[in-house]
Amino acid sequence: MSILNLALQHCALARDEMPEQYEKMIKNKSTLNAIRNAAECNPGLKTAYAESMKGVLTTVKDRFQRMKLKGEPVKVYSGVKELLIEECLKMVTNVTGASAEKINLSAYTKDIRDSKEFQLFHWFHKLGWCKDVKTTRSTDDRITKDHDRVIKDWKTDLEKDLGGSIHDGAVANNDNSVLSVAAGDNSNLLSLSDFLESDSADETDDTDFEPYSDSSIATENSSESDIAEIQRDYEDRNPGYSLCWDNVQKMSLTRHHLKKENKMMLWALCFATKNRISFRHLDLISDTTPISDIPLHQYLPNHVDYELLRDRMENIVQRLVKGILPSYFGDMSVPQIQHQYMNESSMKSEIVNLGVIKENPASTRGTIEILKFLNQYVPMDINEQPYHILVNGDQLSVERMVEAKIAMSYGNDPSHRLTGLIPRPQGFHKRCIILQDSMNMLYHGGNIADPGSLFHIRNKFNFRNVKSKVSDCVNHVVDLFNFAGEGCICLLLCKFLNMSNIDENPVPLVGSTRGSSSQPDPPSHDAIQQYSCALLWRGLLHLVQTDAERHNNGDQLISDWRLDMVEFWNCNHNKYLTLGHRLLAGVNGWLPPRIQQEIIWNSTGNIHGGSGRNVALDLINEFLNNEFKDNLKNCHGQYTEDQVARCSKIVGSIGKAVEQVFATDFLCDSEHFSISKKATNHVSLKKFVELYKPHDLFETNDERRHHTRYDNFKNVIRLDRPEQFIKRMKKYMKKLQDEEYLLQQ
């Protein structure tokens, strides 16, 4: 029994009498629940009963207030008003999304307490997120206080390794002199060519160079096991990390246009990701090639690139055919094209959100401030030289970074000149540009009545969200090209196997289906056949480029950049042509070996882990960007410094952790919804074959067939104006030479 009952000893409690009609209503009601139910039908009873109970409540409150426990008086609170209870229950339903029919005033307390929605609300209440605005903000600030602690730990680990490299890389000679090798200091780096020259300079010198036990420099006396041990030693160290940023655009709408105008807010959102593939064993190798010594053919695709592209397309087609005809090709083994870092690429990426920088990236000054913010995460070696790390971004971000670094080239030291930040263009926005070129080439509203045209496919198979501007509907355009590519493969499959539709049993194939000659067929004058071949080619091109990104195949990604250089030149994408030249120059020797390998193999991130789930880093930035904008909606136009920082830091890993608790502990029994792309199913492909097979889209016809506005269409891949292309590449070389000269001053 509660000790509070001591206050009620020798106390008689009786309520005041109500009007006779109300007394008759509750005469046979022995519980408060029964009286409450009667009051719902008679509103006057509720008021009368509350008046009659006032004396009882006053007496009980007075008696309890006289009590003390260990010298402290007992606090007595008034009962909660019904309106406040309704507001609290409404808050629970708004926060948790619970049904108002389940949580309301008429529900039993036990049912509300046991519901998962109320448990979630109780958990948020403990965090302080369900009390008031100030408490919620302070709790948010407390949670995100050390949002960048992880990357600072990475930086500290790297600086410890770099500080020890002066001993790890020291090589002693017979004069007891020490040659110090410090990573990041170009003036003291021992290049591989210098080392080889030192071995052959004096053949009569009997001096033996014996590296220290953990040195990364291999001498002629080093065995393969020693070199492998050195590489394993570096693999145990911090593999390094890279940064990525992109602009954030948020329109601030004003209510009174006479006083203020609508304003576009331009900021920058950035994050860091840890390298999954380590190339730290290349820290002490500084071999670089002058930009003028890189041959021009390195900026264009060669026969190896096209052979590789053909193998990749064949692999994609085999996988698609196996899914289309599982009864016939089900036993066919189609392995994924492997590379040496498949295991590392399937690992989940460690991503650290660095928040939003309220600087305008459209101006040089704003970009400089953004790079200064990122520069604080650049490690420094023992000689106070910056350790180069990659800064990823789209075309516009990389272009602005280059201009900002040139503007800061007259700084006092390398840190002020921002030399530790190496721009690296990313692939998602590049693929969007290629998609836009495909749409410009094949998509036209005038083809609405032309069977086999992309616009006709779009209407017949309900891709209504596809627009001519790719940036407004990227996923829908990708789905359209994927479906059109698979449909064209089905048409050719039925043609080669003599099937009327994909449900028939095909005739067994004899021998190889691959052509014996690598020479392409002569161009046809049938524009419809040429258009269909171009549609299939562009569809497969997007599939193989996406597949290379999903599996983080660095060799294929660089090969795609060479292939796309032709597209950039022919379609006048001069800014992407500049970026492609910079990237290909870097991986062909203009940048140090470690940076080259990181550009090739550490350009993607894996958000959830698993094979084939990598995405470009600029696409991850788009995910964080959208999440930040969703949080910013709750600011209702109050974009203060603290509020923007608060909304930006809660996205990413911290926000995902809260969502994980929500999903794991409270919504484990509920249905999960996800936005997925439009699935290509067997029924749609069968309809595609039935609809377009009679039109012989891939048959060469002597008649000059063509779609509307495609009278003389030719599916030809060539480099237009090659002489001007050579002049442009030489111009870019001179530009990189000038940039290198400025940054080294």
Secondary structure, 3 states (H helix, E strand, C coil): CCHHHHHHCCCCCCCCCCCHHHHHHCCCCCCHHHHHHHHHHCHHHHHHHHHHCHHHHHHHHHHHHCCEECCEECCCCCCCCHHHHHHHHHHHHHHHCCCCCCCCCCCCHHHHHHCHHHHHHHHHHHHCCCCCHHHHHHHHHHHCCCCCHHHHHHHHHHHHHHHHHHHHCCEECCCCCEECCCCCCCCCCCCHHHHHHHHHHCCCCCCCCEECCCCCCCCCCCCHHHHHHHHHHHHCCCCCEEEEEEEEEEEECCCCCCCCCCEEEEEEEEEEEECCCCCHHHCCCCCCCCHHHCCHHHHCCCHHHHHHHHHHHHHHHHHHHHHHCHHHHCCCCCCCCCCCCHHHHCCCCCEEEEEEECCCCCCHHHHHHHHHHHHCCCCECCCCCECCEEEEECHHHHHHHHHHHHHCCCCCCCCCCCCCEEEEECCHHHHHHHHHHHHHHHCCHHHCCCCCCHHHHHHHCCCCCCCCCHHHCHHHHHHHHHHHHHHHHHHHHHHHCCCCCCCCCCCCCCCCCCCCCCCCCCCCCCHHHHHHHHHHHHHHHHHHHHHHHHCCCHHHHHHHHHHHHHHHHHCCCHHHHHHHHHHHHHHHHHCCHHHHHHHHHCCEEECCCCCCCEEEHHHHHHHHHHHHHHHHHHHCCCCCHHHHHHHHHCCCHHHHHHHHHHHHHHCCCCCCCCCCCCCCCHHHHHHHHHHHHHHCCCCCCCCCCCCCCCCCCCCCCCCCCHHHHHHHHHHHHHHHHHHHHHHCC
